[in-house]
């Protein structure tokens, strides 16, 4: 699994549709909760990227409403 498919999977399974949904789901852990989940789903791809958190951030911001780069 790569980072994109991991983020798409999480967004789908957790029914995240907006920035607010993500904020609520992450709770006190902040985005670290999402990053750890993605890292578990795509460990090989995670390790090959210098800044995987930035890549994950770019992906979810394109998928969720409430972000400037949302494009669905």
Secondary structure, DSSP 8 states (H G I E B T S, - for coil): --HHHHHHHHHHHTT--BHHHHHHHHGGGTTHHHHHHHHHH-HHHHHHSTTHHHHHHHHHHHHSBTSTT---
